[in-house]
Amino acid sequence: MLDILVLFYSRHGATRKLAERIAQGIDGVAGAQARLRCVPPVTTVVQPLEPDIPATGAPYVELADLEECAGLALGSPTRFGNMAAPMKHFLDSTGAQWFAGALAGKPACVFTSTGSLHGGQEATLISMMLPLLHHGMLLVGLPYSETDLMTTPAGGTPYGASHVAGPDANRPLQEAEQRLAVALGRRLGLIAVQLARP
Ligand SMILES: Cc1cc2nc3c(=O)[nH]c(=O)nc-3n(C[C@H](O)[C@H](O)[C@H](O)COP(=O)(O)O)c2cc1C
């Protein structure tokens, strides 16, 4: 059974919902299972450290999760057209894995959630691809054979799964957004299984 790491940061839960759908897609692939992990928040204010284990939801990621995974789905809310600082902070701690080529040749995809429809989803998704390319990962997007890409009234892009959470960050995932997130997870899982074949 191949573990596919679904790694995300989510302040208000919208990106987490996408992560769960991507995991659903991965879990639907024979031979693949999703491993859900999140990164802790960071702050410019000096304060006591976060507890080692979150009170609810996915555990905090460890670098070993990256080394052990056969693929990676990376998700972050959009912050000013870019990934959120906690995700960048975590990625900046992966120098040893970069030197060792721990992620090289593994498939990866990206996902995001925004407040507004034109708030920079594609820019965020592309920004998240850059460190993964440096790691030598093989990026997986969504093909237009996923017909929801043509008709979605909210999120869902060929660059990765996405969600428009609205100004109060509380809109539920739309059906097309859910289908596209599941399809992305499924595609990632299938490719990971195919790459792992001898
Ligand atoms: C500091 C900050 C910057 C943000 N920048 C953007 C932005 O550039 N475009 C956008 O559409 N939404 C922006 N948002 C809204 C979030 O991307 C949106 O609420 C997202 O769905 C939250 O995801 P989460 O529930 O996983 O935390 C921003 C929110 C904050 C707090």
The ligand as an ORCA input file, in Angstrom:
! r2SCAN-3c Opt
* xyz 0 1
  C      -4.018     37.888      5.136
  C      -4.989     37.312      4.177
  C      -4.794     37.439      2.815
  C      -5.708     36.902      1.907
  N      -5.478     37.065      0.574
  C      -6.419     36.632     -0.310
  C      -6.240     36.831     -1.709
  O      -5.191     37.309     -2.190
  N      -7.253     36.438     -2.542
  C      -8.418     35.877     -2.076
  O      -9.318     35.587     -2.860
  N      -8.583     35.607     -0.745
  C      -7.623     35.982      0.126
  N      -7.808     35.738      1.459
  C      -8.954     34.921      1.883
  C      -8.567     33.414      2.049
  O      -7.779     32.934      0.985
  C      -9.833     32.530      2.128
  O     -10.640     32.971      3.198
  C      -9.522     31.056      2.262
  O     -10.632     30.325      1.791
  C      -9.263     30.592      3.718
  O      -8.937     29.203      3.720
  P      -8.951     28.351      5.062
  O     -10.380     28.266      5.534
  O      -8.405     27.028      4.674
  O      -8.067     29.060      6.075
  C      -6.865     36.232      2.382
  C      -7.071     36.071      3.759
  C      -6.150     36.608      4.651
  C      -6.385     36.419      6.144
*
